Amino acid sequence: MTTTTESLPRQAISSPSPAAQRAGNNATLWHGGLVATAAWLALGVLVLKWPNKEVGFSDWAYTDEFGYFALAVAALLGLLAVGGALTGSIGRVVRLLRPAGQWLVALPLLLALWEVLTAKLGVLPSPFFAPPQSLIEVYGEDWSRLGISTAYSLRLLAHGFASGAVVGFVVGVWIGWSRIAGYWIHPVLRFLGPVPASALLPLAFFFAPSSYAAAVFLIALASFFPVAVLTWSGVAAVNKSYYDVARTLGASERFLVLRVAIPAALPQVFVGLFMALGAAFTVLVTAEMMGVKAGLGWYLQWSQGWAAYSNMYAALIVMAILCSGLITLLFKVRDHALSWQKGTVKW
């Protein structure tokens, strides 16, 4: 009598053997995490076991803390790599980290190279180049001054960027909709718009009542031009048949502007906002270096004046995180406002 699979119990067919289960667990082991664990472990051992080269002072502070931090990251990645076969919260964390696996390997290698060239061998001269642990010292001991500077820069950027974006949007819609405005304002915009806002620093600080007002004006001017040009381009490019259909249904002039022209021009408007944000950051640093009494630009100039290059590098990292975070936030707003175009523009 032959036994077919239909006569076997369902559980015997569906449940894998213990060997198959072990093979499945090994298949889901996060090998990239193991490589990253080895890289971070090597960085920690290098920092702790290789003595620093003394150049004009006793030693770099927070060297041991940096080494122990690298070992802690290695231990955490090791646990995640081994627990990659598990389900639940650990499995979700591993799935989130898998796309960044190569960066988790490259980052400790770059930090190790930086550490060797500065603290260990002194190839890069001090104080112009400082090791990674110097950033820990800055963030740990000068966080209040750096935090206040960041807050001042955010306030200045918000005032200048918002003012320039709003005025640029209104002017762009006006030029794109009105033939009279297009005839008189568009040539002026094409002639004066490309002039860098930083070139007007002397005039701005002379006519403005305060250095803060001058900085707001320059940031607003840098934000105004790309928003105005792209908004005008978007409004002017709207298909005329949309207006004809709306007029047939009895739409007023205001309805055509607010409900037809502006929504159709929003993709171009957001492109202008992205360009304006980058220009605003450039002018922000320049304006703060020239006359503003606080901010990240002022902090950079103060650091250079005291030869505190570690502070300068720390401020540059904060500035990069701030700029990247604001652009990411702007992309989130764009994806929400233009849900039908979500994913067409990547960041």
C-alpha positions as CSV (number, residue, x, y, z in Angstrom):
1,M,0.0,0.0,0.0
2,T,1.5,3.3,-1.1
3,T,1.2,6.3,1.2
4,T,0.4,9.6,-0.6
5,T,0.9,13.1,0.7
6,E,-2.8,13.5,1.1
7,S,-2.9,10.7,3.8
8,L,-0.2,12.4,5.9
9,P,-1.1,14.8,8.6
10,R,-1.1,18.5,7.6
11,Q,1.3,19.4,10.4
12,A,3.9,16.9,9.2
13,I,3.9,18.5,5.8
14,S,3.9,22.1,6.8
15,S,6.3,22.2,9.8
16,P,10.0,22.2,8.8
17,S,12.6,20.1,10.6
18,P,14.9,21.6,13.2
19,A,17.8,21.5,10.7
20,A,15.7,23.5,8.2
21,Q,14.8,26.0,10.9
22,R,18.5,26.5,11.8
23,A,19.3,26.9,8.1
24,G,16.5,29.5,7.8
25,N,17.9,31.4,10.8
26,N,21.4,31.4,9.3
27,A,20.0,32.6,6.1
28,T,18.5,35.7,7.8
29,L,21.6,36.4,9.8
30,W,22.7,40.0,9.1
31,H,26.2,39.5,7.6
32,G,26.6,43.2,6.9
33,G,26.0,43.9,10.6
34,L,28.8,41.4,11.5
35,V,31.2,43.3,9.2
36,A,30.2,46.6,10.7
37,T,30.7,45.1,14.1
38,A,34.2,44.2,13.3
39,A,34.9,47.7,11.8
40,W,33.7,49.5,14.9
41,L,35.5,47.0,17.2
42,A,38.7,47.7,15.3
43,L,38.2,51.5,15.7
44,G,37.7,51.2,19.4
45,V,40.8,49.1,19.9
46,L,42.8,51.5,17.7
47,V,41.7,54.5,19.7
48,L,42.3,52.9,23.1
49,K,45.5,51.0,22.5
50,W,47.5,53.3,20.2
51,P,48.9,56.3,22.2
52,N,48.3,59.8,21.0
53,K,51.2,61.8,19.6
54,E,51.9,64.8,21.9
55,V,52.1,68.0,20.0
56,G,52.4,71.1,22.2
57,F,50.1,69.8,24.9
58,S,49.6,66.8,27.1
59,D,46.9,64.8,25.2
60,W,43.6,65.1,23.4
61,A,40.7,65.0,25.8
62,Y,37.9,62.4,25.6
63,T,40.1,59.9,23.8
64,D,39.0,57.1,26.1
65,E,35.4,58.1,25.8
66,F,35.6,58.0,22.0
67,G,37.1,54.5,22.2
68,Y,34.5,53.2,24.6
69,F,31.8,54.7,22.4
70,A,33.1,52.8,19.4
71,L,33.2,49.5,21.4
72,A,29.6,50.2,22.5
73,V,28.4,50.7,18.9
74,A,30.2,47.4,18.0
75,A,28.5,45.5,20.8
76,L,25.1,46.9,19.8
77,L,25.6,46.1,16.1
78,G,26.8,42.6,17.1
79,L,23.6,42.0,19.0
80,L,21.5,43.2,16.1
81,A,23.4,41.1,13.6
82,V,23.0,38.0,15.6
83,G,19.3,38.8,16.4
84,G,18.6,39.5,12.8
85,A,16.8,36.2,12.5
86,L,14.4,37.1,15.3
87,T,11.0,38.7,14.9
88,G,9.6,41.6,16.9
89,S,11.3,44.9,17.6
90,I,14.8,43.6,17.0
91,G,13.9,42.4,13.6
92,R,12.3,45.7,12.7
93,V,15.4,47.6,13.7
94,V,17.6,45.3,11.6
95,R,15.3,45.8,8.6
96,L,15.7,49.5,9.0
97,L,19.5,49.4,9.3
98,R,20.1,46.9,6.4
99,P,20.0,49.6,3.7
100,A,22.7,51.6,5.6
101,G,24.9,48.5,6.1
102,Q,27.7,49.7,3.9
103,W,27.7,53.2,5.5
104,L,28.0,51.5,8.9
105,V,31.2,49.9,7.7
106,A,32.6,53.0,5.9
107,L,32.0,55.4,8.8
108,P,34.3,53.7,11.3
109,L,36.9,53.3,8.6
110,L,36.8,57.0,7.8
111,L,36.9,57.8,11.5
112,A,39.9,55.5,12.0
113,L,41.7,57.2,9.1
114,W,40.9,60.6,10.6
115,E,42.1,59.5,14.0
116,V,45.4,58.1,12.7
117,L,46.3,61.2,10.6
118,T,45.6,63.6,13.5
119,A,45.9,62.2,17.0
120,K,48.1,59.2,16.4
121,L,50.6,60.3,13.8
122,G,50.1,64.1,13.6
123,V,50.4,64.1,9.8
124,L,47.7,66.8,9.6
125,P,49.0,69.8,11.6
126,S,47.4,71.0,14.8
127,P,45.4,73.1,15.6
128,F,44.1,73.3,12.0
129,F,43.1,69.7,12.1
130,A,41.7,68.0,15.2
131,P,40.7,64.4,15.8
132,P,37.2,63.1,16.1
133,Q,37.2,63.2,19.9
134,S,37.7,67.0,19.9
135,L,34.1,67.3,18.6
136,I,32.9,65.4,21.7
137,E,34.7,68.0,23.8
138,V,33.1,70.9,21.9
139,Y,29.6,69.4,22.1
140,G,30.1,68.5,25.8
141,E,31.6,71.8,27.0
142,D,30.5,74.5,24.6
143,W,26.9,73.2,23.9
144,S,25.3,76.3,25.4
145,R,27.0,78.8,23.1
146,L,26.6,76.6,20.1
147,G,22.9,76.0,20.9
148,I,22.2,79.7,21.3
149,S,24.0,80.4,18.0
150,T,21.9,77.7,16.3
151,A,18.7,79.2,17.8
152,Y,19.6,82.7,16.6
153,S,20.4,81.4,13.1
154,L,17.1,79.6,12.9
155,R,15.2,82.7,13.9
156,L,17.1,84.8,11.4
157,L,16.6,82.2,8.7
158,A,12.9,81.9,9.4
159,H,12.3,85.6,9.2
160,G,14.3,86.1,6.1
161,F,13.2,83.0,4.2
162,A,9.5,83.4,5.0
163,S,9.5,87.1,4.0
164,G,11.3,86.4,0.7
165,A,9.2,83.4,-0.1
166,V,5.9,85.1,0.5
167,V,6.8,88.2,-1.4
168,G,8.3,86.1,-4.2
169,F,5.2,84.0,-4.4
170,V,2.8,86.9,-4.6
171,V,5.0,88.7,-7.2
172,G,5.3,85.5,-9.3
173,V,1.6,85.0,-9.4
174,W,1.1,88.6,-10.2
175,I,3.6,88.6,-13.1
176,G,2.2,85.3,-14.4
177,W,-1.4,86.4,-14.3
178,S,-1.3,90.1,-15.2
179,R,0.0,91.3,-18.6
180,I,0.7,94.7,-17.2
181,A,2.7,93.3,-14.3
182,G,4.5,91.0,-16.7
183,Y,5.4,94.0,-19.0
184,W,6.8,96.3,-16.2
185,I,8.1,94.0,-13.5
186,H,9.4,91.0,-15.4
187,P,12.2,92.9,-17.2
188,V,13.3,94.4,-13.8
189,L,13.3,91.0,-12.2
190,R,15.4,89.5,-15.0
191,F,17.8,92.4,-14.8
192,L,18.3,92.7,-11.0
193,G,17.3,89.2,-9.9
194,P,20.6,87.4,-10.8
195,V,22.7,89.9,-8.8
196,P,24.0,88.1,-5.7
197,A,22.4,89.3,-2.5
198,S,25.8,89.3,-0.8
199,A,27.0,91.9,-3.2
200,L,24.5,94.3,-1.6
201,L,26.0,93.9,1.9
202,P,27.4,97.4,2.2
203,L,24.2,99.0,1.1
204,A,22.0,96.8,3.3
205,F,24.1,97.6,6.4
206,F,24.1,101.3,5.6
207,F,20.4,101.8,5.1
208,A,19.0,99.2,7.5
209,P,18.2,100.4,11.0
210,S,20.1,97.4,12.5
211,S,22.4,94.6,11.5
212,Y,19.6,92.1,12.2
213,A,17.3,93.9,9.8
214,A,20.0,94.1,7.2
215,A,20.6,90.3,7.5
216,V,16.8,89.6,7.2
217,F,16.6,91.8,4.1
218,L,19.5,90.0,2.4
219,I,18.2,86.5,3.2
220,A,14.7,87.6,1.9
221,L,16.3,89.0,-1.2
222,A,18.1,85.8,-1.9
223,S,14.9,83.8,-1.4
224,F,12.7,86.1,-3.4
225,F,14.2,85.7,-6.8
226,P,14.0,81.9,-7.3
227,V,10.5,81.7,-5.8
228,A,9.3,84.6,-8.0
229,V,10.7,83.2,-11.2
230,L,9.5,79.7,-10.7
231,T,6.1,80.8,-9.6
232,W,5.7,83.0,-12.6
233,S,6.9,80.2,-14.8
234,G,4.3,77.8,-13.3
235,V,1.4,80.2,-13.6
236,A,2.3,81.2,-17.1
237,A,2.5,77.5,-18.2
238,V,-1.0,76.6,-17.0
239,N,-3.0,75.1,-19.9
240,K,-5.5,77.8,-21.1
241,S,-8.2,75.2,-21.5
242,Y,-8.4,74.9,-17.7
243,Y,-9.4,78.6,-17.6
244,D,-11.9,78.1,-20.4
245,V,-13.7,75.3,-18.7
246,A,-13.8,77.2,-15.3
247,R,-15.2,80.3,-17.0
248,T,-17.9,78.1,-18.7
249,L,-18.9,77.0,-15.3
250,G,-19.2,80.6,-14.1
251,A,-15.9,80.9,-12.3
252,S,-14.8,84.4,-11.2
253,E,-11.4,86.0,-11.7
254,R,-10.5,85.3,-8.1
255,F,-11.5,81.7,-8.4
256,L,-9.3,81.3,-11.5
257,V,-6.3,82.6,-9.7
258,L,-6.8,80.8,-6.3
259,R,-8.3,77.5,-7.5
260,V,-6.8,77.0,-11.0
261,A,-3.6,78.9,-11.5
262,I,-2.0,78.5,-8.1
263,P,-2.7,74.8,-7.7
264,A,-1.4,74.1,-11.2
265,A,1.8,76.1,-10.5
266,L,2.6,74.4,-7.1
267,P,5.2,71.9,-8.5
268,Q,7.2,74.8,-9.9
269,V,6.7,76.8,-6.7
270,F,8.2,74.0,-4.5
271,V,11.2,73.9,-6.9
272,G,11.7,77.6,-6.3
273,L,11.4,77.1,-2.5
274,F,14.1,74.4,-2.6
275,M,16.4,76.7,-4.5
276,A,15.6,79.6,-2.2
277,L,16.4,77.7,0.9
278,G,19.9,76.9,-0.4
279,A,20.5,80.5,-1.3
280,A,19.2,81.6,2.1
281,F,21.7,79.4,3.9
282,T,24.5,80.9,1.9
283,V,23.6,84.5,2.6
284,L,22.8,83.6,6.3
285,V,26.4,82.6,7.0
286,T,27.8,85.6,5.1
287,A,25.5,88.1,6.9
288,E,26.2,86.7,10.3
289,M,29.9,86.9,9.7
290,M,29.6,90.6,8.7
291,G,27.5,92.2,11.4
292,V,25.2,90.0,13.3
293,K,26.1,89.5,17.0
294,A,25.1,85.9,17.2
295,G,24.4,82.8,15.1
296,L,26.3,80.0,13.4
297,G,28.1,82.4,11.0
298,W,29.2,84.5,14.0
299,Y,30.3,81.3,15.8
300,L,32.4,80.3,12.8
301,Q,34.2,83.6,12.8
302,W,34.7,83.6,16.5
303,S,36.2,80.1,16.3
304,Q,38.6,81.1,13.5
305,G,39.6,84.2,15.5
306,W,40.6,82.1,18.5
307,A,42.1,79.3,16.4
308,A,39.5,77.0,17.9
309,Y,39.1,74.9,14.8
310,S,37.4,72.0,16.6
311,N,34.6,74.4,17.4
312,M,34.5,75.4,13.7
313,Y,34.1,71.8,12.6
314,A,31.4,71.2,15.2
315,A,29.5,74.3,13.9
316,L,29.8,73.1,10.3
317,I,28.3,69.7,11.2
318,V,25.4,71.4,13.0
319,M,24.9,73.6,10.0
320,A,24.9,70.6,7.6
321,I,22.4,68.8,9.8
322,L,20.2,71.9,10.1
323,C,20.2,72.5,6.3
324,S,19.5,68.9,5.5
325,G,16.8,68.6,8.0
326,L,15.0,71.7,6.8
327,I,15.1,70.5,3.2
328,T,13.8,67.1,4.3
329,L,11.0,68.8,6.1
330,L,10.2,70.9,3.0
331,F,10.1,67.7,0.9
332,K,7.6,66.2,3.4
333,V,5.4,69.3,3.0
334,R,5.7,69.0,-0.8
335,D,4.7,65.3,-0.7
336,H,1.7,66.1,1.4
337,A,0.6,69.0,-0.7
338,L,1.3,67.3,-4.0
339,S,0.3,63.7,-3.1
340,W,-0.3,62.9,-6.8
341,Q,3.4,63.6,-7.5
342,K,4.8,61.9,-4.4
343,G,8.2,60.3,-5.2
344,T,8.8,62.1,-8.5
345,V,11.4,64.3,-6.8
346,K,13.9,62.5,-4.5
347,W,16.0,63.9,-1.7
